[in-house]
Amino acid sequence: MVPSSRRRTEQVHQQRMAAWAQLRACCPTCQVEPAMPCHLDGWPLENGAVHARRYEEAEVAA
């Protein structure tokens, strides 16, 4: 629900999904453990994003 308009949103916000995947699963792409941010060449991904494979791993772990 959006507090300012009291509307329900249809989808979960992308950053919430990324945070959930980051806390749940290891990333097979960049080889980091749960709770560690994904990176590309040593630099963290923009806006806390995670690799697509990490979402898949989080779904399996759930």
N, C-alpha and C positions, 0 to 999 in steps of 0.2 A: 504494500500500500504506500502510496506517495502521501506523506503527511500534509503537505501544503494544499493538495487538492482532494485528499481523501479518496483517491481512485486506486483501484487495484491494477497492477501492471500485469501484462500477459506473460512476460518472460523474466527470467532472473538476469540481473545486470551482469555484464561480461566480467567485470572486475571481481564480483562475488564468486563467479564460477571459477575464475583463475585462482583465487585465494583458496577455495575448497580443494581444487586439484593439487595445489602446492602443498597443502597440509596433509593430504591423503596418500600421495604416491611419489615414488622415485621417478625421475625423468630418464627414460631410456636414451633420449637424444643427447643431453649434455651431462648425464651421469651424476646427478645430484640427489641427495637424500631428501625425504619429506621435510618440509618447512624451509628448505633452502631455495632461493629464487633461481629460476632458469637463467642461463646466460648464453651468449654467443661470442666466441673468441675472448672470453674473460669479462665481457661487459654484460651487466644485467639487461634483460629484455625490457623494452619500453612499457611504462605504466603497469609493471607487475605482471606482464603477460607470461604465459607458459606455452611450451611446445605442444602441438596437437597430440603427440603420442602420450604426453602426461595425462591429458584428459581421458584417453583410453585406459590407461593404467588405473586411474582413480575410479573409473566406472567398474572395472574388474574388482578392485579392492572393496568397493561398496557392497 
